[in-house]
Amino acid sequence: MYFKWKYDPPTTNEQQAAKELGEKLNMSPVLAQLLIRRGITTESAAKRFFRPQLNDILNPFLMKDMDIAVDRLNDAMGRKERIMVYGDYDVDGCTAVALVYKFLQQFYSNIEYYIPDRYEEGYGVSKKGINYANSVGVKLIIILDCGIKAINEITYAKTLGIDFIICDHHVPDDEMPPAVAILNPKRPDDSYPFKHLCGCGVGFKFMQAFAKNNGIPFSRLIPLLDFCAVSIAADIVPVEDENRILAYHGLKQLNQNPSIGLKAIIDICGISGRELSMSDIMFKIGPRINASGRIENGKESVDLLVEKDYNIALKNARHIDEYNEQRKDIDKQMTEEANQIVARLESQKHHSGIVLYDENWKKGVIGIVASRLTEIYFRPTVVLTRDGEFATGSARSIMGFDIYAAIKSCRDLLINFGGHTYAAGLTMKWTDIPVFLKRFHNYVESHIMPEQTEAVLHIDAMLDFKDITKKLYNDLKRFSPFGPGNQKPHFCTANVYDYGTSKVVGREQEHIKLELIDSKSSNVVNGMAFGQSGAARYIKSKRSFDIAYTIEGNVFKHNAIQLQIEDIRLTETEPSETE
């Protein structure tokens, strides 16, 4: 991918402020500058940022309907009603169900959980799920990470005497379902101060409120925070404010004392024995939890997450790992097919968005394919497959473009849709695809900014190799957990050279393992440039080049610092310029 580098040098005032703050914190002015750019300008604010406190978690009763939800749950328990915890089949839904079920099970036994089958029931509340609930005597369904648009289904459930408490974070319509309580910070009539909770986060707030109301100490909730960290990372919600607190302490739990099910996944992934990060969740843990819902049934993931016996959990984790391998093969094949279609479709070149459809694609992996295509082509993407007379699909977006609004603009063509700014799902008649395609393209064309369709790499600071010390790396780690709203900082070093030992590596010789020096010190710095073997010839020519990178720890050499090189370019332009 060709990146445009963008670097805004600090002003004289910013430099002075960074120097002063850095001295107070015993930290490099470079990193103090990163804090200032995040709006953190005082020593006390920096300490709060580096050490998020559970005491600062918001009062759950600030969320609309929370008091009603807690009262209805208390009533259900008092009347010994059967309760069902129902959730979506993705990571966020499965972790949310696991969290709520595990917590309530400590105090109440007449409870079960349900995950709809992606292929038989589709997304969200299904009539089949409601009928099953009715057949086993369920009177209250707590639904997580979906339900905000299930008007017909919840209306039907009411006729059977089943109440719903909705815990969702997707954007609601003007009309909402007739649930007893709707917990959703994105409700237009909800004044809850933080709007970006994931589905698991909303479930956590509900349990926090239930505990508070029933005199259960908050400490009983802490062992469940690892589920929150997993869902925040996997659902790609902003890692700021309340989410930062939940993710920080959730990661701490994941590293120190994870739940049995998550421990089994960590062991299967081969990542035990080192400090886990949000990236480990995104690329290792999350995909495995997702895999059972994509290939078979998401209930298997919840079975694993709530398991109390490690040996059984390990067996289940191996099973889910097999699903993940199948998912990877299907994903790769579909991405290749989609790329071929894009390459053939000349018309796509003139559009700012991509819409692809194939009736043979597997429903469970079209979201992954849509994500891959946005990464490759840097355009909002919709990928559809056939389900009888319907087309069902997933949409993914690029930074700053609201894909949900784009989908909503075609709502008269849609049977169902839902989501948020960067990801959405939709269903329409198969025969309506051509009209949708035209309307979607027109919307994207008129709302997207030209710069949004360019792959921009924001450079946070320029460094010389002599600046890259163990202390800098350790201080940098304190900025984690990283994610949207708190991205991992990107640095740039100009005029670097191959030390003479850099080499192409990888099964298909697609990566470069680099050993580099710059002109200002004799420090040899190690780096990895994934998928950038095309630059190897230039690197070996003994000419200088510039690199943009993040600073990482080498997982195989615990004390070593390694650069993950995002882009390599010839030394021609000033990094402060936008080329």
Secondary structure, 3 states (H helix, E strand, C coil): CCCEEEECCCCHHHHHHHHHHHHHHCCCHHHHHHHHHCCCCCHHHHHHHHCCCHHHCCCHHHCCCHHHHHHHHHHHHHCCCEEEEEECCCHHHHHHHHHHHHHHHCCCCCEEEECCCCCCCCCCCCHHHHHHHHHCCEEEEEEECCCCCCHHHHHHHHHCCCEEEEECCCCCCCCCCCCCEEECCCCCCCCCCCCCCCHHHHHHHHHHHHHHHCCCCHHHCHHHHHHHHHHHHHCCCCCCHHHHHHHHHHHHHHHHCCCHHHHHHHHHHCCCCCCCCHHHHHHHHHHHHHHHHHHCCCHHHHHHHCCCCHHHHHHHHHHHHHHHHHHHHHHHHHHHHHHHHHHHCHHHHHCCCEEEECCCCCHHHHHHHHHHHHHHHCCCEEEEEEECCEEEEEEECCCCCCHHHHHHCCHHHEEEEEEECCEEEEEEEHHHHHHHHHHHHHHHHHHCCHHHHCCEEEECEECCHHHCCHHHHHHHHCCCCCECCECCCCEEEEEEEECCCCEEECCCCCEEEEEEEECCCCCCEEEEECCCHHHHHHHCCCCCEEEEEEEEECCCCCCCEEEEEEEEEECCCCCCCCC
